[in-house]
Amino acid sequence: MKNHNSNDLSHHILPNSATMVGVCIMVISIVKSMDSGLTNYLIDKALAIDSLLFMISALLSFSSIRISPIRLEQRSTHLERWAEIIFLLGLVSMTLIAMIFSFEII
């Protein structure tokens, strides 16, 4: 028996994923303003893919919230789980990109 709404996590993933898409876009614009090079090119493309991961996570969490919890609770939970996994994958990849970016700047 659950003592909380199954969409509680989705209510946190959705705004945070949208924020992270904005962060990715901001860092892409910073990278674009720097000298061009292979590392900057790779960081740019990696951030674009990371932005896509966060967007997919946001869409899955939104879908999880919009599905009727009475009829389709299992499907809603499944979408929420995928949103969580993709969000965490996006965070891990962004951390790796940040490490590469910071060492390249130094």
Secondary structure, 3 states (H helix, E strand, C coil): CCCCCCCHHHHHHHHHHHHHHHHHHHHHHHHHHCCCCHHHHHHHHHHHHHHHHHHHHHHHHHHHHHCCCCCCHHHHHHHHHHHHHHHHHHHHHHHHHHHHHHHHHC
